[in-house]
């Protein structure tokens, strides 16, 4: 547009300049001082539009070069090269912020790389039902967590929430990096209420034993702290439910992720655990009762047992499944009459010391009243650490039970390798010690 305006003026000025010079020359005025000054003034007036015209052309040319040549970027910027935007390009940013850009008729446009700041986390209030059937209202995402159960602590760490845990119980020792977190109780039943209140947590995760300490429970609830209660192990005690301990664990993990975040990590664990869960389900799906051995499942003391679908899910029949009490104590006579082919005893060994397992195994094998029971005669007595029945290792215990109860069906399964994979993948560690006996 500037060229069209200026060029006619340039043509007119040039003609006038030539005519003036011609007249001055023909009259002999050029040789005088006055003529020189006049000539310079006329030249300046005529030359100014010409210089301005070329200045505009030079400026437009430089702007065009900077738009079309990406080679002008600095050496330290994006050494791999910045991405090129197409003629229609959309840039999406985290959260709800979206930036749309349409660039037309500018091929090879160079756009320097940049990073938009993450929008602040949006806090919201949710109400979720814990596994004790209580409605828990909490502001999420939470930032300060107290965990009073080792299984729940490991699940929180799998979700990537370890950095948010500000207090733990004495049994929470995995992963090893959690040991730097202050201890605020022996377990869920024995919390240090004063220490917990000083930490001002956004939420407390505990197992069902906390509810039995009514004084502590009331103090914590009275302080307005949300409490999520769940045992990280078996589902409710129905002898033959369709929900396995692995299903239970995966559902609990996703529920916890709704509170602390980490849905992607939860999905990664669930994919691994459900692979083995489905493998066991498929192999025992058509197993008739006559091929399911009777199992005595013992804990804490001789002949203490409980009603759980875990034995049935692993291919056996719990000899106490028809009892009406969740945790009955069986008589030795009843056990002898049932004649279990397999005995599984649960123990807690904080240091995973082999001697703890061998001691209990020898005690069971030496019980005089059981010497004619098939499990004793055939040596099918197994000792299992409670660690393998809750949290992220529940799938490992599930596999051990299936292998002990149906050894032929699960000869190709190595639960120890599954356990090693879980700890390596999610915590980056290798764990030593005894968790079952015989190995």
ABEGO torsion letter per residue (X at the ends): XAAAAAAAAAAAAAAAAAAAAAAAAAAGAAABAAAAAAAAAAAAAAAAAAAAAAAAAAAAAAAAAAAABAAABBAABGAAEBBBBBABBBBBBBEABBBBBBBBGBBGBBBBBBBBBBBBBBBBBBBBBBAAGBBBBBBOBBABBBBABAAAAAAAAAAGAAAABABBBAABAOBAAAAABBBAEABAABBBAAAAAAAGBABBBBBAAAAABAAAAAAAAAAGBBBBBBBABBBBBBAABABBAAAAAAAAAAAAAAAAEGAAAAAAAAAAAAAAAAAAAAAAAABBAAABBBBBBBBGBBGBBBBBAAAAAAGBBBAAAABABABBBBBAAAAAAAGBABBBBBBBBAAGBAAAAAAAAAAAAABAAAAABAAAAAGBBBBBBAAAABEAAAAAAAAAAAAAABAAAAAABBAAAAAAAAAAAAAGBBBBEBABOBX
